Amino acid sequence: MPSVLRLLSLLGLGLVIGPLLGACSPVGLLVSATGVATDTSMTWDIVKHFHGKLTEDDATPCARLNSVQRALNARCDYVSGSIQQADLAHSGLQECALAAATRDPRLWRALPELLDKGATVDTCPGSPLVALAEAMPCPDFASASPAVIGAIRTLAESDPRAIRHDVFRMLGCPKARAAGLDRVLVTWLDRGDLEPGKLSFSPLDAADPDLLVSRFGRELEVAGHKPESALDGYEGSLPSGFEMALRNSHWAALEWWLYRLPQLANLAPPQGGGQLAWVPLQRVLLPGFLQFPETQRDMVGFLMVRGASPQQKLPFDQGKTVVAFAVQMQSPMLSLLETPTRSAATADPQSTLPALVQTGASVRHASRTQPQAPGSLETPAPR
């Protein structure tokens, strides 16, 4: 289709300039050799003008780009060692080179050389890793080369602006752990970068659910981080730790949250700039909320046994309860919501855990179990 449109445009161009060309030359549509050669003919200027309009949206050929632009253009071939230091100072890009290379996994290929040639995060108005975390919460780090992983680790350890909620979550996600990038979090903790009271977020809230219930999560508490502070707001776009555990049906992390902060069973604080709190029991009734929809019945029972009330009023509609909401949407969970349950204080914890947890060796959902990377936070190396 684009080629057809281009052909029609060229035909239109011929119709527009045909009379002009005819007046300038007895040959009709042919431009005189003198006009073309000297590039002074008014007719030739008109031709160039129309041609420019037709091609103004065409991509610049790779050969006409400087070495940095070529390296950071996914459609151009990249040759290791081709970046010129002079081009780093005047790249012609609308953003710093490291940010452009970090945000797009297709361009990670250039990260090691950019750092070797002198590119620094000081030239970037924001953290390149924050831009990556906002674009991709858990990129495919495992497919990156060791050199690229080393470059990403350098960016994380050399830029204080990278110590943010979303980057913390990203570096602890399963694909980051498989690549060993979760060690950056240990480095931050060991060198005092995660000192309580000096952060714009809570590491407990930002931790991936798997890490929250690992030794690393315990070390964060030992370092002084309190579960209560995990309910504070933060700057970022990724969900809170409790919401993520709820979405992923991560039973062990949910046990962690509800044991320390039992009020979460009925009401969770607003997130993502929201003005209203939210009700977990109502949220899990929504189609598409749970990553594993087959766990919905287990989740409803799990929350109710731990204090979640079906009669809890909804913040966005104080005249409606969770049960009324379930009736309105004709939820298949209605019968379970209307069944009396024992309180969390008297229930046997093991009897209330979903069968998946009781019978399995892992507290994680079987379909998302990840291999543990050597030296990762799940199986930490001696410190």
Secondary structure, DSSP 8 states (H G I E B T S, - for coil): -HHHHHHHHHHHHHHHHHHHHHHH-TTSSS--HHHHHHS--HHHHHHHHHHHHHHTTS---GGGS-HHHHHT-TTS---TT---HHHHHT---SS-HHHHHHH-GGGGGGHHHHHHTT--GGGSSS-HHHHHHHH-SS--GGGS-HHHHHHHHHHHHH-GGG-SHHHHHHHTSHHHHHTTTTHHHHHHHHTTTT-TTS-SS-HHHHS-HHHHTSHHHHHHHHTT--GGGGGS--S-SS--HHHHHHHTT-HHHHHHHHHH-GGGGT-B---TT-SS-B-HHHHTTSTTTSSSGGGHHHHHHHHHHTT--TT-EETTEEEEEHHHHHHHTT-TTHHHHTS----TTTS-HHHHS-HHHHHSS-SS-GGG-----TT-SSS----
